[in-house]
């Protein structure tokens, strides 16, 4: 499960936190989702996906997401 690739959609439930790191890996901003949403994966790492949300790229932990069937 959660073995998705760039270009796939991922379901993210409400109350999940997305974050945006700076160039040094520190969190510069974050947002807690108020409603569930499907997001486009733009990059894949070991434990996280980079997703496109409201015109920006954000990071979400894989264990907080579900595959869109």
C-alpha positions as CSV (number, residue, x, y, z in Angstrom):
1,X,0.0,0.0,0.0
2,X,1.1,3.6,-0.6
3,X,3.5,2.5,-3.3
4,X,2.6,5.3,-5.6
5,X,4.5,7.3,-8.2
6,X,4.9,10.8,-9.5
7,X,1.7,11.8,-11.4
8,X,-0.6,9.6,-9.3
9,X,-3.4,10.9,-7.2
10,X,-3.4,10.4,-3.4
11,X,-6.3,10.7,-1.0
12,X,-5.5,12.8,2.1
13,X,-8.1,12.9,4.9
14,X,-9.1,16.0,6.8
15,X,-7.0,17.1,9.8
16,X,-3.8,15.9,8.1
17,X,-0.9,18.4,8.2
18,X,0.9,19.4,5.0
19,X,4.2,21.2,5.4
20,X,6.6,23.2,3.2
21,X,10.3,23.0,4.1
22,X,12.9,25.7,3.4
23,X,16.2,25.0,1.7
24,X,17.7,23.7,4.9
25,X,14.9,21.2,5.6
26,X,13.2,23.3,8.3
27,X,9.5,23.8,8.2
28,X,8.8,27.3,6.9
29,X,5.0,26.9,6.8
30,X,2.3,24.3,7.2
31,X,-1.5,23.8,6.7
32,X,-3.9,21.4,8.4
33,X,-6.5,20.2,5.9
34,X,-10.1,21.2,6.9
35,X,-11.6,18.7,4.5
36,X,-10.5,15.5,2.7
37,X,-9.0,16.0,-0.7
38,X,-7.2,14.2,-3.6
39,X,-3.8,15.6,-4.4
40,X,-1.4,15.1,-7.3
41,X,2.0,13.5,-6.3
42,X,4.9,15.6,-7.8
43,X,7.7,13.7,-6.1
44,X,8.3,10.6,-4.0
45,X,10.7,10.1,-1.1
46,X,11.2,7.1,1.3
47,X,8.6,8.3,3.8
48,X,6.9,11.3,2.2
49,X,5.2,12.5,-1.0
50,X,5.5,16.0,-2.4
51,X,2.0,17.0,-3.5
52,X,0.4,19.9,-5.3
53,X,-2.1,21.8,-3.1
54,X,-3.6,25.3,-3.8
55,X,-0.9,26.2,-6.3
56,X,2.1,25.2,-4.2
57,X,4.1,22.1,-3.5
58,X,3.8,20.6,0.0
59,X,5.1,17.5,1.8
60,X,2.8,14.9,3.4
61,X,3.8,11.7,5.2
62,X,2.9,8.5,3.2
63,X,1.3,6.9,6.3
64,X,-1.3,9.7,6.3
65,X,-2.4,9.0,2.7
66,X,-4.5,6.5,0.8
67,X,-4.4,5.3,-2.8
68,X,-7.1,6.6,-5.0
69,X,-8.8,3.7,-6.8
